Each structure stands twice: as C-alpha cells, then as structure tokens.
Amino acid sequence: MTERIVVDPVTRIEGHLRIEAQMNGSQIHQAYSSGTMVRGLEIILRGRDPRDAWAFAQRICGVCTLVHGIAAVRSVEDALSYEIPANAQLIRNLMIAAQYVHDHVMHFYHLHALDWVDVVSALEADPKATSDLAQSLSNYPKSSPGYFSDVKRKLKGFVESGQLGIFSKAYWGHPAYKLPPEANLMAVAHYLEALEWQRDVVKLHTIFGGKNPHPNFLVGGVPCPIDLQSDSAINAKRLSQVQDVIDQMMAFVDQVYIPDTLAIAGFYKDWGSRGEGVGNFLCYGDFPEKGMNDPATFLIPSGVILNRDLSTLHDVDMNAADEIQEYVSHSWYDYSGGKDQGLHPYEGETELNYTGPEPPYEHLDVEQPYSWLKSPRWKGQPMEVGPLARVLTLYAKGHEQTRDLVGMALKTLDLPVEALFSTLGRTAARTLETKIIVDAMQTWYDNLVVNIKAGDTRTFNETLWEPSRWPSEARGVGYSEAPRGGLAHWIVIKNGKIANYQAVVPSTWNAGPRDTQGQPGPYEAALQDNHQLHDVTQPIEILRTVHSFDPCIACAVHVTDPDGEELMQIDVV
C-alpha cells in the first residue's frame, strides 16, 4: 500500500488542481486534493468602496464571473437592508439562470463527456446507424445520416493529420470506455454543436449586463434601464432577443442534453455505486420570487441534508458564528488564534503561510498543510455543494417537477434512489436541474413582460445609494446557488469602506483538504468510495469522479504575487 498516483494538473477544469491517490493494489485507499494556486483577492478588497466590490469579485474566476458579481452586490444589499425593484430581481434571475444552462451544457460536453466518450472509436461508426440511434432518442433536427457522415469525415481529418486538436492528450482506447462507436459519434457531433450553441446563448448576459464575461452589476438593482422607445435601453427588440435565447436553450436541453445524458449513463450504470463522497449536502437557496428576504419564495430552497437522510432538512443560518466556519489546519494559511480553530467568515482571516515543498516535488506531505484551499464546515461537518445537493434538497422538499424528473431518470436507467449518491448521480443531477432552471426562465421572462406592459419599468432603487445614509458599521452576506454550488460572500463595512471580505466558494467546500479532525473533503471522500483503476498509468476513473463536481479551482484559490508586486501588464490597443 505504498504506491501513490499523482494527477497534476487535473485538466478540463478552471485553475490548478492536484490529486494524489494512495493505492491498495488497484483500489484507491486514501485520496488528497490540493489547490496549487495562491489565494488573496480578499486582501485586495480591503479598504475599497463596497459599491465597487462586484467588479473586483468577478475577477475571482474567468468562468463564474456573473455569480461572484451577484454575491457581491447581494452582500452589500444585505448589510444595508437595501431592497431592489421587482424587475431587477427578475432580470437577475434570468442572468443567473442563463449562467446555469450555459455552464452545465458546456461542462457536460466539453469538460466531462470525454471521460465517458471515446472520440477515436467514433471513426468506426456507421453514420446511418448513428442517425437511427439519435432519432430514437429525440426529434433534434440535426440527426440525418448525411450530417453524421460529415462529422465523421471531419474527425477523420483530425486523426489522419496527427493533430487531434481539442481531442488530443486523452486515454482513447482505454478499456473503461463502454460506448459503442455510434454513441461515440453522436456525442462528438453534439460536442461540436454545443460549441456553436454557446456562442449565441451568452447574448442574454450582454443584453442585460452589457458584456460577457464580467457583465455589469449595480448595488440596488441592475444597470439596464427599461424604455421601449429607446435604442440604448431594454426595448421590444432586446426583449425579443431574450425570448429567442430562452427558446434556443430550452430546445438544446430537451432535444440533446437530456437524451445524451441518459443514453450515455445507460452504459455506465455501475458508476451509480461509486464516488458517494461525504453524504452531507448544503444549499443556501436561490432564485427568489419576491426578494432575498423571503426565502419561502425561492425556487431552490435552503437546507442541509445529513447522512443521506432525505426525510429531514436542517435550517442554515449564515450569520450564526457556530454554523459555517473555515479551518486551515491542512492549508497554507495562518490564523492569529492558531491553525486548529475554525473562523466564521465575518471574522475570517487571509494570512498566507506556505510551508510546503518547492516544486517540482514528488508527493505532498499530507500530515502537514498541503493545499491553498481552506476547509469549510457546517457545524463541524464537511458538506457537498452543487447540482446534486440542490436536486436532493428539492426532492426532499417535495418539488413536483424534481420528483418527476428524478423518477423518470431512475426508471430509464433502472437504478434505485441510492444511485443518486454517486459519480453518476452527480452528473445526472446537473442535467436534471438544467431542465428545471430553463423552464423557470420562461416564467420569469413572462412576469417581466407583464410588469413592463403594466407600466412598471423600475430597475434601480436609489434610496440607499449614497454612503452618507449608511450606518457607521454594517455586515452582511450575499449568496447565490452558483452552477457549481453554494457561493457566499461575507462583508464587513466600516465608515463606508470594506473592513473585511471573505468569499467561501463551491470548490472550497468540495475540493478542500482534511480538517482539524482529519475529516476528508468531498473530492477526497468520493475518490475513496469504491474506485478501482483499470490502469494506474491512465487513471481515467479519478477524472470521472473529480470532473463530476465540475472543479473551478480559480474560484477557490486566487492568484497574487506574495510581495504584492504586479505580475504582468496587458496593453489594449
């Protein structure tokens, strides 16, 4: 039990992640997750105007820009008890939802599908049989034999040139791949389709936020005015464009994403019993109907599930000092009161202290600090956040559409409810919640149009915009159910400036290292659950489970020079 497999870097993610697996023969005995980039954005935010926090916070990540902006503005609004207009809430819901649908589709096809799909095997496919397969799954119009012949010809050109491009550096031919050639060709075709699709659907963010990535936000509302007679505001043409985006999203989810997920999962049902993780799940809740102060109206409810018990949802108090805490006993940080204590984010500290080996190194010393990620805990318990946590919470609350979708998927795959707690369940949950979210987008859009027709065009509340109206000291938490899971920013404001700022992000919850009690984080626990490797030199099984969480390590660890010096300059001409 001495061999340790190292996967570094884990690719097809955002950021830098190292996984080390201690083997017992071909079985993973212990796993360790290490974020290998330095954190520091909270330091940058100190002393700044809280109204500007969203612009800096969005730079935490180049993928999850929007949700960090949302969390930032909500933190200030919570601190100041600042309500926003109904239209602003609907527009924010639409923008967050668009991020979900775009992000989940991109993750499935471009980051995760290649763990299950053997691209080179698609060259053996019969385009006519591939067409028959695709048409048996849905009525997606691009399913003719000629279409799949063209895709196969394009793929053959990549292979014969010796330059696979986006499909290079993979484990093609690995015995863990189980799809027949026709299913592989269909998936490759939809991979390419999704590249085209995503270019159009991101337009919703540019309509409401001016650009993508890093759309604009505004404390107290949204920055886009509504004026049907103006060319520089949200008018009838732009509203029509939003409807077109929703239609495109809905069609791809219904006709491609859901059928592909179920078809591929049918060949990997054994993964319904691997990769469970910690068995605890956390949701903050999101998509309010009336505002963040009325959680009862949230589409996604808040709650904690412990030990897979779906009969009980525990309440979450994000302001309680003894609920959410971060630990650094195995992280390269120091706390002024000692490394073994847990700190609530209001009291959180970001003091860097790297004590690890100088790269390149062979192995982590896992008895010492081994990650730039902290270890968040809820009442001392590790928690998984993300699509599976949300679907389980909706299921536990009796949400009718969720129960119908989960029931349909389990029946199609002939799997028990327990299969949800797995690598396969985590991947399926992401697909099912995409359907829930894209359907809700139509309702929010319709409500926005109704408000506008009734003469309500307000998108900003100016009441508390001026700092002269703020208390001398305030604190608040802004949260969002980001695509990868519960995201929250805690802010302390003193004399109109940010005194402390702490972001606890989804991949910190999921990818964090062991805590003071030696409890593994969700990545680590999931890899320790029933993982046997076909070939230790090609550990595709590790990638399957890690990618099922959709890692975003750039969110969890933020780059800064240790001396605070500028790293580079980019001139825009």
N, C-alpha and C positions, 0 to 999 in steps of 0.2 A: 504493500500500500504506500509506496514511496514515489511513484511516478506522478508528476503534476503537469497537466496540459495547460498551456498558455495560449489564449486567443487575444492578440493585441496588435493592432486595434481591431475591435469589432466594427465591421464596415456596414454600409447601408443604414447608418444612423446619423444623427446630428451630434457632432462632438467626438470626444475621445474616451473610449471605454475599454478597460482591460478586464478579462475574465480569466481566473485561474481555477482549475478543477483538479482536486486531489482524487486520484483514481484508486479503486479497489478492483484490480483486474480491468475489465471493460466497463465497470459501473462507476458512476460519479459518487464518491463518498462525501466529500465536502467541496463547496464552491465559494469563491470570493470575488466580489465585484468592486472594482476600483475605478473611480473617476480620476483621470490623469491630467486634468487642466485646473488652473488655479481660480478660485472664487474671489470676487472682490467688488462687484457692482454696488453692493450696499454701501461701501465706503464712498464711492463716487457720488452717491445721492445725498450724503450728509451736507447740511447747510444750504441746500437748494430750495427754491420755491416749490411747494407741494403741487401747485398747478402745472408744473413742468415735469413732474415725476414720470408721467406716462411716456414721454418722449425718450427718456433715458431707459426706463424699464423695458421698453420694447426691444432695446438692443441687447437684452439678455440672450436672445436667440434670433437666428435668422429665419427660422421656420414658424415659431409660435409667437410672432410679433404681436398680433392682434390681441390675444388673450392676456398678455402681460400689460398691454395698454388698458384693457378693460379692468383688470385687477387693480392697477394703479389709480385710475380715476375713481373707482368704487371705494378704495381705501380712504381717499380724501373726503369723498362724499359721506362716508360712514362717520369719520371723525367729526365732521361739521354738521351732521344731521341734515344733509343737503339733498332735497328731493329733486327728481328730474321729471320733465313732462312725459306724458304717456307716449307720444310719438317717438321721443328719444329712446324710451325703453324698447319699443317695438323695433326700431332701427338697430339698436344694439343686439337684440335677439337675432335679427336676421343676419347681422355681420358675424356673430359668434357661430350661428348655425352653419353659415356658408363655410367657415373655417373647418368645422367638424366634417362636413360632407367632402370637401376638397381634401382635407388631411387624411381621412380614413381611406378614401379611394386610392390616393397616392401611396399610402403605406401598404395597402394590400398588394397592389400591382408592382410597385417599383422598389419597395423595401423588404417585403416579406414573401411575396409569391415565389421568388426564385429559390426559397428554401424548400419548396414543395414541387416546383415545376422544373423539369429537365429540358432546358432550351434546345440543346443539340438533338435530343430524342425527337423533337418536332420535325426534323428532316425526314424521318421515316413515316410520317403521317400521310394518309390518303385524304386529300382535300375534300372529296365527296363524302367520305365517312365523317370527316370533321364537321362538314356542313350539316349532315344529318344529326350529329350529336348536339351542335349548337341550337338547331331548330327544335330539338326535343326539349330543350331547357327553357327557351323563351322566344318571343317574337321579335328579337332585336333584328333590325333590317339588314345589317352587315353580316350575313351568315351564308352567303352563296358559295358554291364550290369554287367559282372564279375568284372570289375575294380571298379565300384561304389559299388558293394557288399562288396568288400574288404575294401574300405574306410569306409563304414557304420559299418562293423564289428570292425574295429579299433576304431572308435569313440564310439561305444557301450561299448567297453572295458574300455575306459577312464571314461565314465559316471558310469558304474556299479562298478568301483573301488572306486568311490567317489573322484577321483583325476583327475580333468579336465586338469590339467597342464596349457598349453598355452591358454586354453579356459576358465579358471576359472575367478571368480570375475567379472561377467558381468550380464547384465539385461535380461537373457534368459526368454522368455515368455512374455516380455513387449508388451503391445497392439500396440505399434508403429511399431513393426516388421510386414511386409506385404508379404514377400516372401512365396510361397508355399514350402512344405518340399523338393520337388525335386530340386528346385532352390537353396535352402539352402545346400543340399547335394553336388550339383555340385560346389558351391562356396567353401565349405570346402575342397573338393578334390583339387581344384585349389590353395587354400591356402597352402596345403601341397606340391603341385607340385612346387609352387613358391619358397619354401624353398630349394628344391633340385636345381632348375634352377639357383638361385642367386649364389650358390657356384661356378658354372662354369663360369658365365659371368664376375665375378670380375677379372678373369685372365688377361683381357686386361690391367688393371692397373699394374699388376705385370710384364707383358711383356715390357711395355714402361717405367714404373716407378719403377720397382724393387720389389715393395711390395704393399699390400693393407691391412689395411688402411694406410694413410700417405705415399703415393708414393713420390718418389724423384722428385725434380724440379731443374731448373737451370736458373738463370738470363742470358738472351742472347740466350736461346734455350731450348733444352731438354737434359737430361743426358744420353740418349741411343744412342750410335753410330750405324751407319748402315754399315754393312760389310757382304755381302752374303757368304763370305768364312770363317767367324769367328764363333766359338761356343759361344763366350761371347758378341755378338752384335746382332742387329736385322738382322736376316738372313732369308732365304727362309722358314725354318721350323716355325719360330716365326710369320712371315707374314701369313703363312697358318693358324696358330692358331688364329690370329686376325680375319681372314675371318670366321673361324668356330664360333667364339664368335658372330660376327655380324649376322651370319645365325641363331644362337640359339635365339638371341634377337628378330630378325625380326619374326621368327616363333611364339614365345610366344606372342608377341604383336598382331600379326594378328589373330592368332587362339584362343587365350584365353583372353587376357586383354581387347581388344576392344569389342568382343562379350559379355563378362561378364559385362562390364560397362553398355552397352546398355540394356542388359537383366534385370539387377538389377534396373537401372534407370526407366525402364518402369513401375515398381510397386510403384515408389516414385515420380511421376510427380508433385505432389503438392509441392515438395521441389524446384521446378522451380520458386516459388514466395516467397521464404524465404531466409533471410541471405544475402541481397544485399551488405551491407557494405557502404563505403563512396561514391561509384560511381565514384571515380577518380582512374586512373591506370597509373603506371610508368614502363617504360622499359629502361634499359641502352643500350641494344643491345648486341649481341654476335655472335660467330661462323664466324669470318672474313675469307674471301677468300684470301685476299692479305695482311692483317695485321691490327692492331688496329688503324692505322692512316687513314684507308679507310673505314669508316662506311657504305658507299654506297654498299659495298660488303658483309655486314653482312647478314647471314641467318635470324636472328632475328633483326629487326630494333629497333632503339631507338625512344622514343617519350612519350608524356603524353596525356592521354585522360581525359577530364574533364566533369563531369556531364553526363556520359554515351553517349557523343556525338561522334559517330564513324566517323563523316564526317570531323573532324579536329584533326590532330596530332600536338601537340606543341613540339618544339625543347627542348632538355635538354642540358644545359651547366654545366658540373660537376665541372668546375673551377670557375664559377660565384659566388661571395660571397653572392648574394641575392637570389639564387635559392635553393640549398639544405642546410638546416640548421637543427640543433638538439636543442630541448628545454628540460628543466629539471624542469619545474615548478611543475610537479607532479611526479618527480623522486627523488631518494635518492642520488642526486649529488648536488654539488655547482658549480657555475661559478663565477670567480673572479669579473665579472661585474654585478652580480646579477642573480637570478634564472629566471627572466622573459625574458631575452634576448635569441635570437637564435644565435648559432655559426655555421659557415661553418666548415666542418671537418678539413681544414688546420689550423684553429685557435681553434680547438676543445680541450676541457679540460676533464680530467677524475679524478675528485676530489670527493671522496666518502664522504657522509654525511648521515648516517642512522638516521632518526628521527622517525621511526615507532614504533609500539608496539612490546613488547618482545613476541616471540612465546612461547606457543601456544596462539593465540588470536581469538576472536570470529569473528570480522569483521574488514575490512580495514577502515581507516578514509579517505574517498575519497576526502574530502575537502583539505587534506594535501598531501604531496608526498606519493605514495602508490606502487611504482614499482622500480626495479633495471633496467628497460628499460628506455631509453630516448624516446623522441617523435620526430622523423624526419618529416620534412615537405618540400614540394616543393612549393616555392613561397607562403608559409604560409598555404598550403593545405595538408591535410592528403592524403596519397596515398596507394592504394593496389598494392603490387607487387606479382609476381608468375605466374603460368601457365595461369590463366585467363587473367592477364594483357598482357602476351605475345601473346596469341591466339587472343585477341581483337585487339592488335596492328598489328599483321599480317593480320587479317581480314580487318582492316581499310586501310591497305596499298594495299589491293587487291591481296594478295598472293594466287595464284590459288589453291594450294593443301589445304590450310587452309579453303578457302571458300567452297571447295568441301566437306571436312570432316565435317565442321560445318553444312552445308546444309544437309548432309546425316544424321547426328545425330538428328537434329531438326525434319527432316521428319520422321525418325524412331520413335521418341518419340511423334510426333505430338504436338510440342511446338513452340511458337514464338521465335524470336530472343531475345526478352526481358528476356527469361528464362536463358540466359547466365549469367545475373547479379544476381546470386543466389548461394546458397549452392550446388544445383545440377549442375549448370553451371560450378562452380569452379572445381568440381570433374570430370565432363566430359571433361573440357578443359585440365586437366592434362593428361587424356588418349589420347586425340587427338594430343596434342603436342608430346607425346611419339612416335606416328606414324610418325610425320614429322621429328623428330630427328633421329629415327632409319633408315629411308630411306636415309637421308642425309649422314649417316655414310658410306654407300656403296660408294657414290660418293667420299668422302674424302679418303677412302681406295684406290679406283681405281686411284685417282690422285697421291697418294703417290707411288704406284707401278709404274706408268708411269714415275715419276721423277727418281726413282731408276734405272729403265731399261734404261733411257736416260743418266745415269752416274752421276746424282746429288744425292750425299749421305750426304750432309752437314746437320747437326742438331744443330750447335752451331756457334755463331758469337763472336769471341774473341776480337773484336775491342775495346770495352769499358770495358773489364773485370777488368782492374787494376784501383784502385781508384785514382792513380796519373793523370789519364786522365779525371777525373770528375771535374765539376765546384765546387767552394768552398761552394756554396749553390744551392740546387735544390729542386723542389717539383713536385709531380706527383700523378696521381690517376690510380689505377688498378681496373678494374671492370670486372664482369662476370655475366651472367644471370644464377645464380645457380638454381638448381631444385626448390628451394622454392622461388626464386625471385631475384630481382636486388641486387647484392652484390658489395660493393666497399670498397677499402682500400685507404686512402689518406696518403701520406708520405711526410715528410719534412726532407731533408738531409742537414747537415751542417758539413763541414770538414770531410767528409767520414763516418759520423755516423748518426744514426736516431735521429733527434731532436724532432719530434712529429710523432705520428702514430695514426690514427683513423679508425676503421672499422665500417661501417654502414651496417648492415646485414639484410636479408629479414625479419626475425622475429622481428627486431626492428621496421621496417616500419609497419608491420601488427599487432604486439601484443603490441605496445607501448601505454602508458596511455594518458589521456587527456592532451592537451597542454595549453599554457597560455590563449588562447581564449576559453577554455572549449570544444574544438572540440574532439570528441572521436576518438580513433584509429580504424582501420578496424575490428579487432575482436569485439571490443565493439559495433561499429555501426551495424555489421552484426547480432549480438545477439539481438539487439534492433529492428530488422526488422522482424515482423510477426512471433514471436516464442511463441507458446502456448504449455505448458507442459501437457502431459497426467497425469504424476505423479511427484510431486515436490520432492519426495524422491528418484526417479530414473530418473534424468534429461538427458535422452539419447539425447534429442533434442539439448541440449547445446553441447554435444560431437560431434554430427554430423556436426554442423557448425564450431566449433573450429578445428576439425580434417580436415575439407575441405581445410584449409590453410596449413596443414602439419606443425605444430609448431616445431621449433627447438630452444628452449629457451637456450640451451647451447651455441649456436652461439651468442645470443643476450646478455647474461649475463655470465661473465667468473669468475670462482671460484678463490679466493685468500684469504689468511688469512689477516685480517685487519692490523696486525702488520708486515706483510711481512714474517712471520715465515713459515718454512717448515711444511706441514700438514702430510706428510707420506713419507716413503721410501719403494720402491719395489726392492727387490734383484732378479736379473735374474741369474739363475744358469744353 
